[in-house]
Amino acid sequence: MGELRCGYVELEVPYLFDEKESICIGEILLTEVEGFVPEDDDKKLKLGVGYGAVLGRNENKAISMAVLDASLESEGPAPTQDEEFVLLHGDSLEMNGFISHLKLPHYVTFQSKLDSVRKTRKEPEHES
Protein backbone atom coordinates (compact mmCIF):
# COMPACT_ATOMS: atom_id res chain seq x y z
CA MET A 1 0.00 0.00 0.00
CA GLY A 2 1.15 3.46 -0.78
CA GLU A 3 -1.43 5.35 1.22
CA LEU A 4 -4.62 4.49 3.12
CA ARG A 5 -6.93 7.37 4.01
CA CYS A 6 -10.28 7.55 5.74
CA GLY A 7 -12.31 10.70 6.33
CA TYR A 8 -15.34 12.77 5.55
CA VAL A 9 -15.83 14.46 2.17
CA GLU A 10 -18.46 17.00 1.21
CA LEU A 11 -21.15 15.87 -1.17
CA GLU A 12 -22.06 18.65 -3.59
CA VAL A 13 -24.72 18.83 -6.27
CA PRO A 14 -25.12 21.43 -9.01
CA TYR A 15 -27.42 24.32 -8.16
CA LEU A 16 -30.52 24.02 -10.30
CA PHE A 17 -30.84 27.70 -11.24
CA ASP A 18 -27.15 28.53 -11.76
CA GLU A 19 -24.82 25.99 -13.40
CA LYS A 20 -21.70 27.72 -12.05
CA GLU A 21 -22.69 27.11 -8.42
CA SER A 22 -23.08 23.98 -6.34
CA ILE A 23 -24.74 23.20 -3.03
CA CYS A 24 -23.26 21.07 -0.25
CA ILE A 25 -25.94 18.60 0.81
CA GLY A 26 -23.90 16.80 3.45
CA GLU A 27 -20.81 14.77 4.22
CA ILE A 28 -20.04 11.10 3.68
CA LEU A 29 -17.36 8.88 5.20
CA LEU A 30 -14.95 7.58 2.55
CA THR A 31 -12.03 5.15 2.64
CA GLU A 32 -9.50 5.35 -0.17
CA VAL A 33 -6.30 3.49 -1.00
CA GLU A 34 -3.45 3.95 -3.43
CA GLY A 35 -1.49 0.75 -3.82
CA PHE A 36 1.71 -0.08 -5.69
CA VAL A 37 2.36 -3.33 -7.53
CA PRO A 38 5.48 -4.40 -9.44
CA GLU A 39 5.26 -4.29 -13.22
CA ASP A 40 7.99 -5.68 -15.43
CA ASP A 41 8.78 -4.72 -18.96
CA ASP A 42 11.66 -5.95 -21.10
CA LYS A 43 14.21 -3.44 -19.89
CA LYS A 44 13.22 -1.86 -16.57
CA LEU A 45 11.35 -2.70 -13.41
CA LYS A 46 8.31 -0.46 -12.95
CA LEU A 47 5.68 0.13 -10.29
CA GLY A 48 2.02 0.19 -11.24
CA VAL A 49 -0.61 2.04 -9.25
CA GLY A 50 -4.04 0.78 -8.25
CA TYR A 51 -6.78 2.91 -6.70
CA GLY A 52 -9.77 1.95 -4.58
CA ALA A 53 -12.44 4.03 -2.83
CA VAL A 54 -15.48 2.88 -0.86
CA LEU A 55 -18.23 4.50 1.18
CA GLY A 56 -17.78 4.14 4.92
CA ARG A 57 -14.85 2.73 6.86
CA ASN A 58 -13.98 -0.47 5.06
CA GLU A 59 -10.23 -0.83 4.62
CA ASN A 60 -10.41 -4.41 3.32
CA LYS A 61 -12.74 -3.54 0.48
CA ALA A 62 -10.74 -0.43 -0.51
CA ILE A 63 -7.48 -2.42 -0.55
CA SER A 64 -9.15 -5.14 -2.62
CA MET A 65 -10.31 -2.56 -5.12
CA ALA A 66 -6.80 -1.08 -5.42
CA VAL A 67 -5.20 -4.51 -5.98
CA LEU A 68 -7.81 -5.49 -8.57
CA ASP A 69 -7.60 -2.10 -10.29
CA ALA A 70 -3.86 -2.53 -10.79
CA SER A 71 -4.27 -6.14 -11.89
CA LEU A 72 -7.07 -5.43 -14.36
CA GLU A 73 -5.02 -2.65 -15.97
CA SER A 74 -2.18 -5.06 -16.77
CA GLU A 75 -2.29 -7.69 -19.47
CA GLY A 76 -1.67 -11.39 -19.01
CA PRO A 77 -3.16 -14.82 -18.45
CA ALA A 78 -3.81 -14.53 -14.69
CA PRO A 79 -7.43 -14.90 -13.52
CA THR A 80 -7.29 -11.49 -11.81
CA GLN A 81 -6.61 -9.91 -15.19
CA ASP A 82 -9.91 -11.26 -16.55
CA GLU A 83 -12.81 -8.90 -15.80
CA GLU A 84 -15.46 -11.63 -15.97
CA PHE A 85 -13.61 -13.84 -13.48
CA VAL A 86 -13.14 -10.94 -11.06
CA LEU A 87 -16.82 -10.00 -11.19
CA LEU A 88 -17.91 -13.57 -10.45
CA HIS A 89 -15.46 -14.23 -7.59
CA GLY A 90 -14.73 -10.81 -6.10
CA ASP A 91 -16.51 -10.93 -2.76
CA SER A 92 -15.55 -14.24 -1.22
CA LEU A 93 -14.58 -15.12 2.34
CA GLU A 94 -11.18 -16.43 1.21
CA MET A 95 -10.09 -12.94 0.14
CA ASN A 96 -10.17 -11.57 3.71
CA GLY A 97 -6.97 -13.32 4.84
CA PHE A 98 -5.01 -12.09 1.84
CA ILE A 99 -6.24 -8.52 2.27
CA SER A 100 -5.51 -8.48 6.02
CA HIS A 101 -1.82 -9.16 5.47
CA LEU A 102 -1.58 -6.12 3.14
CA LYS A 103 -2.36 -3.82 6.08
CA LEU A 104 0.81 -4.95 7.89
CA PRO A 105 3.98 -2.87 7.46
CA HIS A 106 5.85 -3.78 4.29
CA TYR A 107 8.39 -0.98 4.49
CA VAL A 108 11.45 -3.19 3.96
CA THR A 109 10.14 -4.99 0.88
CA PHE A 110 8.69 -1.80 -0.60
CA GLN A 111 11.97 0.06 -0.01
CA SER A 112 13.92 -2.76 -1.69
CA LYS A 113 11.55 -2.57 -4.70
CA LEU A 114 12.09 1.19 -4.90
CA ASP A 115 15.86 0.67 -4.73
CA SER A 116 15.62 -1.86 -7.58
CA VAL A 117 13.58 0.58 -9.67
CA ARG A 118 16.08 3.38 -9.03
CA LYS A 119 19.00 1.09 -9.88
CA THR A 120 17.51 0.07 -13.24
CA ARG A 121 16.81 3.72 -14.05
CA LYS A 122 20.44 4.73 -13.38
CA GLU A 123 22.10 1.90 -15.34
CA PRO A 124 22.75 2.71 -19.01
CA GLU A 125 20.87 0.53 -21.47
CA HIS A 126 23.05 -2.04 -23.23
CA GLU A 127 22.48 -2.51 -26.94
CA SER A 128 22.57 -6.04 -28.33
Disulfide bonds with the S-S distance in Angstrom:
none
